[in-house]
Amino acid sequence: MNEINLKPIGVVKNSIKEPRFGNFADEVSEIIVDEKFKEALDGIDDYSHIIIVYWMDKVKGHVTKHQPQGNPNVPLVGIFACRCPQRPNPIAMTTVKLLEHSRNRIKVKGLDILDGTPIIDIKPYWPQYDKVEDGRIPDWVNLLEF
């Protein structure tokens, strides 16, 4: 396979300095987009939610199996069956509430990443593509702390 090269479009600023488990629903973060992409945010204010795609740059190494959150009450699963960070390519995404936009900065609520994390893309939330009717998840997911 060919190598893929990515360049960040911005960086996140927030109060999360160390990895942790738990609820990020009330966490407010600011995403500072590179000035050269400022115009790419035009129209973003028309959305209530956006999807932040980011590179988990602090993750070292990867695994093929993982016990989510180290919780002994959940099964050991393949890394592609969980949203754990130790992936072959540490790419992640989170749907967040858009609070405000000014110039090359956006404030969001619910982003679960560390301060300084590189942002690789921002996408609008579209229910036609992103909402799943009658979705199914394993029972063990409900045992995790969110």
GIZI-V323805 format. One record per residue. RES is the residue in three letters. PHI is phi in whole degrees, 0 to 359 (* if undefined). D_FIRST is the distance of its C-alpha to the first C-alpha in Angstrom with 2 decimals. Layout:
BEGIN
res->(RES/RES)
phi->(PHI/PHI)
d_first->(D_FIRST/D_FIRST)
END
This chain:
BEGIN
res->(MET/ASN/GLU/ILE/ASN/LEU/LYS/PRO/ILE/GLY/VAL/VAL/LYS/ASN/SER/ILE/LYS/GLU/PRO/ARG/PHE/GLY/ASN/PHE/ALA/ASP/GLU/VAL/SER/GLU/ILE/ILE/VAL/ASP/GLU/LYS/PHE/LYS/GLU/ALA/LEU/ASP/GLY/ILE/ASP/ASP/TYR/SER/HIS/ILE/ILE/ILE/VAL/TYR/TRP/MET/ASP/LYS/VAL/LYS/GLY/HIS/VAL/THR/LYS/HIS/GLN/PRO/GLN/GLY/ASN/PRO/ASN/VAL/PRO/LEU/VAL/GLY/ILE/PHE/ALA/CYS/ARG/CYS/PRO/GLN/ARG/PRO/ASN/PRO/ILE/ALA/MET/THR/THR/VAL/LYS/LEU/LEU/GLU/HIS/SER/ARG/ASN/ARG/ILE/LYS/VAL/LYS/GLY/LEU/ASP/ILE/LEU/ASP/GLY/THR/PRO/ILE/ILE/ASP/ILE/LYS/PRO/TYR/TRP/PRO/GLN/TYR/ASP/LYS/VAL/GLU/ASP/GLY/ARG/ILE/PRO/ASP/TRP/VAL/ASN/LEU/LEU/GLU/PHE)
phi->(*/282/284/246/250/243/234/298/260/181/215/261/235/199/266/273/260/231/300/203/262/132/271/250/303/261/289/256/232/247/254/257/271/308/309/293/251/307/293/293/272/303/91/296/296/283/253/274/225/225/250/259/254/218/254/281/290/270/283/247/78/220/229/259/234/204/257/311/55/63/284/292/272/242/285/287/230/294/302/279/258/215/251/286/283/281/261/303/236/285/263/217/211/218/273/228/276/276/266/198/219/214/55/255/233/230/253/227/237/103/280/254/229/284/307/91/294/289/263/252/192/228/230/286/282/237/304/300/252/259/274/245/273/56/294/231/226/293/303/296/300/288/274/278/271/232)
d_first->(0.00/3.77/6.57/9.19/12.77/15.68/19.37/22.12/24.73/27.36/28.55/30.67/34.16/35.98/38.02/35.35/34.97/33.87/31.65/33.88/34.16/36.49/37.36/36.00/37.73/40.25/38.05/38.26/35.58/35.38/32.20/32.59/30.41/29.97/32.90/30.79/29.61/33.15/33.71/30.58/32.72/35.44/36.31/34.76/38.35/38.72/36.52/37.72/34.27/30.89/27.47/26.21/22.49/22.13/20.22/21.94/22.09/24.69/22.66/21.94/19.59/18.39/19.70/18.93/22.60/25.08/28.71/28.91/31.22/32.25/34.71/36.18/37.20/33.69/31.43/28.48/25.50/21.73/20.26/19.01/22.69/24.08/23.83/23.95/22.40/20.70/17.28/13.80/13.78/17.54/17.79/21.05/23.47/27.20/29.66/32.68/36.07/36.46/39.73/40.04/38.50/39.98/38.47/35.06/35.72/35.51/37.04/35.64/36.87/34.92/31.85/30.85/29.17/30.35/32.15/29.95/26.67/24.45/24.28/21.18/22.72/25.96/26.44/29.78/30.59/31.23/32.75/31.68/28.02/28.33/31.41/31.21/34.39/35.19/32.13/32.01/31.08/31.89/35.37/34.15/32.63/36.25/37.11/34.95/36.53/35.73)
END
